[in-house]
Amino acid sequence: MPVVKFVKENKEIEVPTGANLRQEAIKAGINVHQGLNGFGANINKFVNCHGLAQCGTCRVKITKGMDHTNPMGLMEKARFYNPLPDPIPCLSYIGNEGSMRLSCCVRVMGDIEVETGPELDLYGENFFS
């Protein structure tokens, strides 16, 4: 069974092959709906799209094992590239194009490391380049 390591929470969980990352994280007590740099994490835990790839609050950064996940689908691509009505997932994607995913769209096929709620860096070197 694949192992998912949550870096910020310092927690590892075993999941069945092909399991949905968001569902397994919630079962393990990990909040993937972090909001904007942690602001709104408590309310986003309850006010979200419940895995329909619409809100973008469940964005995660796959730090290791991206090849052990399914390819990015059309709904997920649309959510990251859509600047309206909520530009936050789109902005956090800049500079993290190879590692940013929505946890509700990720199927775990092997061992991965995940950073929940990656911070939005408006002043980083990748933002304006």
N, C-alpha and C positions, 0 to 999 in steps of 0.2 A: 504494500500500500504506500502511495506517495506521502511524503512528509512536507507540510507547509510550515515554514518558520516565519513568524511575525516579528520583525526586527525591533520596532518601538516597544512592543508589549513584552518582548523577550519570552515568547511562548511558541512551542512547537505542537502541531496537531497532525495526526494521521487521518487521511481522507481516502475514500474509495477512488479508484481511477475514474476520471470523467466527472468528478463531483464539481458542483458550482462553488466557486470561491466565496461568494457573499453568504450563501446559505451555511456553509461549513464554519465560517468565521462567526456568524451570529450564534450558531449552536455552541461554539467554544467561548462565548461571552465577549467577543471582540467587536467593538464598534467600528465599522468601516465607513460610516457616514460622519466624517470629521468636520465638514464645513470649511470655511475659509481660514486657514492657518489655526485650526482648532476652535475658532469662534463659531458657535452655533451647533457644536457637536451634540449637545444634549437634546435640542429640539429636532435636529436632523435624524436622530435615532428613530423618531416616531413619524416625522413629516418627510417622507421620501416616496419615490415611485414604486417601492417594493419589488425591485428587480426587473423593471421594464425598460431600462436603459434610457430613461427620460430626464432624470434630475441631475445626474452627474456627480452627486455627492459621495458616491461610493468609489471614487477614483483611488487607485493604488499604484504604487511604483514597484514593478517586479525587478528586484535588484539582482537576482540570480535565477536562472532556469527559465527564461522566456521561451526557449525552444520546447519546454515541457507544458506549454499551454496551447489552446486552440488559436487559430488565426483570428485577427480582428474582423468582426462582421460589419455589415453595412450600417446597422443602427448605432454601433459603437463609434464608427468613423464619423457618422453624421453628428453625434453628440459632441465630439471633440472639435469638429470644425464649424459648428453652428455658433455664431457670436450672439444670437438672440434666442430666448429672452434672458438666459443666465450665462454670461461670458466666463465665469470662473473656471469651469472645467476646460474651456478652450484656452484660457491664459496659462493655466498650470501645465498644459501640454507642451508649450513652447520650451524647447531645450530638452525635453524628455520624450521625444517622439518614439524612440525605440524601446522605452520601458514603461510608459504610462498606459494603464488599462482601467476599465470599469470592472469592479469585482463581480458585478451581477452578470457580466458577459464572459467571464473567464472559466474555462473548464480545466481542471488540474489533471494532467496526464503523467506527471512525474514530480520529483522534488523541486520546490521553488522557495525563494525567500521574498517576502513581501514587506513593503513599507506602507503602512496605512496613513492616509491623510498627508500626502506629500505637500510641503509648503509651497505657496505661491511666492516666487521671488521676483518682484517687479524691478529690482535694481541689479539683478545678476548680469553676468557677461553675456548670457544667451538671449536675454529678453529683447534688447534693441538691435541685435545683430541680424 
